[in-house]
């Protein structure tokens, strides 16, 4: 049996109101999770890799 594994990389979460090149990382991450839930509900795992936060602050990690 083959398992589907999803990978999201370098999401660079920031505190609310902080955009990166005009994009809101929190909003984009939520949209990505919603898409995964709707279109890949058969996935057995979801891995988050790379730079999870932009500055590495505790406040950014608490959002995750």
N, CA, C and O of each residue as an XYZ file, in Angstrom:
256
protein
N       0.841     -1.186      0.000
C       0.000      0.000      0.000
C       0.886      1.249      0.000
O       1.843      1.336      0.769
N       0.569      2.190     -0.846
C       1.321      3.431     -0.951
C       0.667      4.505     -0.101
O      -0.554      4.660     -0.113
N       1.486      5.247      0.638
C       0.983      6.353      1.456
C       1.291      7.678      0.781
O       2.343      7.855      0.167
N       0.356      8.597      0.909
C       0.582      9.939      0.393
C       1.136     10.786      1.531
O       0.579     10.821      2.628
N       2.236     11.464      1.250
C       2.869     12.346      2.223
C       2.930     13.741      1.618
O       3.358     13.916      0.477
N       2.499     14.730      2.391
C       2.553     16.116      1.936
C       3.735     16.818      2.595
O       4.076     16.537      3.744
N       4.346     17.725      1.863
C       5.481     18.489      2.366
C       5.249     19.961      2.099
O       4.954     20.363      0.973
N       5.386     20.759      3.146
C       5.347     22.210      3.002
C       6.685     22.723      3.511
O       7.158     22.314      4.571
N       7.279     23.609      2.755
C       8.634     24.046      3.079
C       8.727     25.566      3.113
O       8.096     26.270      2.324
N       9.537     26.046      4.053
C       9.881     27.467      4.129
C       8.650     28.372      4.152
O       8.494     29.247      3.300
N       7.785     28.153      5.130
C       6.552     28.935      5.213
C       6.783     30.317      5.815
O       5.948     31.203      5.635
N       7.881     30.526      6.519
C       8.288     31.846      7.020
C       7.172     32.593      7.751
O       6.887     33.748      7.433
N       6.547     31.946      8.717
C       5.479     32.593      9.496
C       6.010     33.850     10.163
O       7.119     33.861     10.698
N       5.205     34.915     10.128
C       5.523     36.173     10.810
C       4.374     36.516     11.753
O       3.304     35.913     11.677
N       4.593     37.470     12.628
C       3.513     37.926     13.496
C       2.480     38.651     12.640
O       2.795     39.131     11.550
N       1.262     38.729     13.130
C       0.175     39.363     12.389
C       0.555     40.784     11.979
O       1.132     41.546     12.755
N       0.215     41.109     10.747
C       0.478     42.443     10.225
C       1.847     42.603      9.581
O       2.175     43.684      9.090
N       2.650     41.545      9.576
C       3.982     41.612      8.967
C       3.984     40.796      7.683
O       3.915     39.568      7.715
N       4.064     41.484      6.567
C       4.094     40.828      5.258
C       5.536     40.633      4.800
O       6.453     41.301      5.279
N       5.713     39.722      3.882
C       7.001     39.509      3.220
C       6.755     39.717      1.733
O       5.928     39.028      1.137
N       7.452     40.640      1.147
C       7.285     41.061     -0.249
C       5.803     41.225     -0.616
O       5.363     40.804     -1.686
N       5.056     41.839      0.288
C       3.652     42.114      0.036
C       2.709     40.949      0.262
O       1.522     41.054     -0.048
N       3.203     39.842      0.794
C       2.371     38.651      1.021
C       2.271     38.363      2.513
O       3.233     38.562      3.255
N       1.113     37.898      2.949
C       0.866     37.551      4.352
C       1.124     36.056      4.557
O       0.309     35.233      4.140
N       2.236     35.695      5.187
C       2.568     34.282      5.356
C       1.517     33.492      6.135
O       1.266     32.330      5.815
N       0.901     34.097      7.146
C      -0.125     33.376      7.920
C      -1.310     33.022      7.038
O      -1.798     31.892      7.070
N      -1.770     33.973      6.261
C      -2.914     33.746      5.376
C      -2.584     32.683      4.329
O      -3.399     31.803      4.053
N      -1.401     32.768      3.755
C      -1.012     31.801      2.725
C      -0.881     30.399      3.312
O      -1.245     29.419      2.662
N      -0.362     30.296      4.538
C      -0.233     28.997      5.192
C      -1.615     28.400      5.465
O      -1.836     27.213      5.225
N      -2.547     29.222      5.967
C      -3.914     28.742      6.204
C      -4.555     28.250      4.909
O      -5.201     27.203      4.887
N      -4.371     29.016      3.827
C      -4.919     28.607      2.526
C      -4.322     27.288      2.064
O      -5.020     26.441      1.508
N      -3.047     27.123      2.294
C      -2.371     25.881      1.910
C      -2.909     24.697      2.719
O      -3.162     23.626      2.168
N      -3.079     24.896      4.024
C      -3.636     23.830      4.868
C      -5.061     23.491      4.456
O      -5.431     22.318      4.404
N      -5.863     24.512      4.162
C      -7.240     24.279      3.702
C      -7.240     23.484      2.402
O      -8.032     22.555      2.237
N      -6.356     23.847      1.485
C      -6.253     23.129      0.210
C      -5.870     21.666      0.453
O      -6.455     20.757     -0.136
N      -4.890     21.450      1.321
C      -4.458     20.081      1.622
C      -5.600     19.265      2.213
O      -5.787     18.103      1.851
N      -6.363     19.866      3.118
C      -7.482     19.159      3.751
C      -8.576     18.813      2.742
O      -9.173     17.738      2.810
N      -8.835     19.729      1.805
C      -9.885     19.502      0.802
C      -9.475     18.529     -0.293
O     -10.268     17.688     -0.715
N      -8.242     18.645     -0.748
C      -7.837     17.901     -1.943
C      -6.909     16.715     -1.677
O      -6.628     15.928     -2.581
N      -6.441     16.591     -0.447
C      -5.507     15.509     -0.133
C      -5.843     14.873      1.213
O      -4.955     14.565      2.008
N      -7.133     14.684      1.452
C      -7.560     14.120      2.741
C      -7.060     12.695      2.947
O      -7.107     12.175      4.062
N      -6.588     12.071      1.892
C      -6.059     10.713      1.996
C      -4.576     10.687      2.385
O      -3.981      9.614      2.488
N      -3.981     11.862      2.602
C      -2.565     11.907      2.995
C      -2.398     11.358      4.406
O      -3.202     11.630      5.298
N      -1.348     10.588      4.583
C      -1.100      9.996      5.901
C      -0.248     10.897      6.787
O      -0.288     10.780      8.012
N       0.517     11.791      6.178
C       1.402     12.668      6.945
C       1.520     14.029      6.262
O       1.346     14.161      5.051
N       1.820     15.029      7.079
C       2.153     16.363      6.587
C       3.423     16.789      7.299
O       3.464     16.858      8.528
N       4.455     17.074      6.526
C       5.725     17.520      7.088
C       5.916     18.999      6.806
O       5.683     19.460      5.689
N       6.339     19.740      7.820
C       6.729     21.137      7.663
C       8.237     21.184      7.793
O       8.792     20.752      8.803
N       8.901     21.705      6.779
C      10.361     21.711      6.765
C      10.873     23.106      6.416
O      10.109     23.976      5.997
N      12.156     23.298      6.592
C      12.788     24.552      6.201
C      12.567     25.625      7.240
O      12.413     25.331      8.425
N      12.551     26.868      6.799
C      12.367     28.014      7.697
C      10.884     28.147      8.045
O      10.098     28.667      7.252
N      10.511     27.678      9.221
C       9.104     27.729      9.624
C       8.684     29.133     10.021
O       7.536     29.522      9.806
N       9.607     29.899     10.602
C       9.319     31.289     10.959
C      10.326     32.181     10.237
O      11.362     31.716      9.763
N      10.002     33.459     10.165
C      10.869     34.375      9.427
C      12.037     34.883     10.279
O      13.166     34.996      9.800
N      11.745     35.188     11.555
C      12.782     35.744     12.424
C      13.169     34.803     13.561
O      14.132     35.075     14.279
N      12.449     33.714     13.739
C      12.760     32.763     14.798
C      12.347     33.195     16.190
O      12.883     32.700     17.182
N      11.394     34.120     16.270
C      10.948     34.606     17.590
C       9.934     33.646     18.196
O       9.279     32.872     17.498
N       9.828     33.720     19.495
C       8.856     32.882     20.196
C       7.438     33.193     19.722
O       6.624     32.286     19.551
N       7.147     34.464     19.513
C       5.806     34.861     19.056
C       5.453     34.208     17.720
O       4.311     33.800     17.510
N       6.429     34.108     16.820
C       6.167     33.464     15.531
C       5.945     31.969     15.707
O       5.052     31.403     15.077
N       6.739     31.322     16.546
C       6.553     29.878     16.769
C       5.234     29.575     17.468
O       4.652     28.515     17.241
N       4.754     30.477     18.308
C       3.463     30.259     18.986
C       2.316     30.259     17.980
O       1.290     29.623     18.225
N       2.462     30.945     16.871
C       1.426     30.943     15.837
C       1.282     29.558     15.220
O       0.182     29.137     14.861
N       2.407     28.852     15.101
C       2.366     27.508     14.534
C       1.626     26.576     15.453
O       1.484     25.392     15.148
